[in-house]
Amino acid sequence: MRRPFADGSGEHPELSDEARVELAETALADQAWGRARELWQQLACAVPQDKQFRAQLMFARAGELLAAGEAQRAREELERVLRVEPEHAGAKAMLKAARGGRISRLLGL
């Protein structure tokens, strides 16, 4: 669920990158894929040389795609994550579940 901000912008201009990372990780843990994607997008744009931010952005997008029932596109996005960050544990687990048809259990549905 998206939380409103005091300025109504939907962004956290006053937050440090560390605080944004914490919020983004929490959103991933809660499977709030859209919110996680927004936060990782902000971080990836602020620090474009950080591969982890880009990988997490793609991972959140894969979660969105899986939740929307777009398994093939999600697998493609997860493969992109693993090209950027080969040891990304979340992407490995999600890709394995996607290939094994265990998406509903993975997403807690």
C-alpha positions in Angstrom: 0.0 0.0 0.0 1.4 3.4 -0.9 1.7 5.8 1.9 1.1 9.5 1.3 3.9 12.0 2.1 3.7 15.4 3.6 4.4 17.1 0.3 2.0 14.9 -1.6 4.7 14.0 -4.2 5.0 10.3 -3.4 8.8 10.7 -3.0 11.1 11.1 -0.1 13.2 14.1 -1.0 14.4 14.6 2.6 15.5 10.9 3.1 19.1 9.7 2.8 19.9 6.9 0.4 20.3 4.6 3.4 16.8 5.4 4.6 15.4 4.8 1.1 17.2 1.4 0.9 15.6 0.4 4.2 12.2 1.4 3.0 12.8 -0.4 -0.3 13.9 -3.6 1.4 10.9 -3.5 3.6 8.6 -3.1 0.6 10.3 -6.1 -1.0 9.9 -8.1 2.2 6.2 -7.1 2.3 5.8 -8.0 -1.4 4.7 -4.4 -2.1 6.3 -4.7 -5.5 5.1 -1.4 -7.0 6.3 0.6 -3.9 9.6 -1.3 -3.9 10.0 -0.6 -7.7 9.4 3.1 -7.1 12.0 3.4 -4.3 14.6 1.3 -6.2 14.0 3.5 -9.3 14.7 6.6 -7.2 17.9 5.1 -5.9 19.0 3.8 -9.3 18.5 7.2 -10.8 20.3 8.9 -7.9 23.3 6.5 -8.0 23.4 5.1 -11.5 26.7 3.4 -11.1 25.3 1.1 -8.3 24.6 -2.3 -9.8 22.8 -3.5 -6.7 20.2 -0.7 -7.0 19.6 -1.6 -10.6 19.4 -5.3 -9.8 16.9 -4.6 -7.0 14.8 -2.5 -9.3 14.6 -5.3 -11.9 13.8 -7.8 -9.1 10.9 -5.6 -7.9 9.7 -5.4 -11.5 9.8 -9.2 -11.7 7.7 -9.4 -8.6 5.2 -7.1 -10.1 5.1 -9.2 -13.3 4.6 -12.4 -11.4 1.9 -11.0 -9.3 0.1 -9.8 -12.5 0.4 -13.4 -13.9 3.0 -12.5 -16.5 5.3 -15.4 -15.6 7.3 -15.4 -18.9 8.1 -11.7 -18.7 9.0 -12.1 -15.0 11.4 -14.9 -15.9 13.1 -12.7 -18.5 13.4 -9.9 -15.9 14.9 -12.3 -13.3 17.4 -13.5 -15.8 18.4 -9.9 -16.3 18.8 -9.5 -12.6 21.2 -12.5 -12.5 23.3 -11.1 -15.4 23.8 -7.9 -13.3 24.2 -9.7 -10.0 24.8 -13.4 -10.4 24.5 -14.2 -6.7 21.2 -12.4 -6.1 19.5 -14.9 -3.8 16.0 -13.6 -4.2 16.2 -13.7 -8.0 17.6 -17.2 -7.9 14.7 -18.4 -5.6 12.0 -16.6 -7.6 13.3 -17.9 -10.9 13.5 -21.5 -9.6 9.9 -21.1 -8.3 8.7 -19.6 -11.6 10.2 -22.4 -13.5 8.8 -25.0 -11.2 5.3 -23.5 -11.3 5.2 -22.6 -7.6 4.4 -19.0 -8.0 1.4 -18.9 -5.8 3.3 -20.3 -2.9 6.2 -18.0 -3.4 3.9 -15.0 -3.5 1.9 -16.2 -0.5 -1.3 -16.5 -2.5 
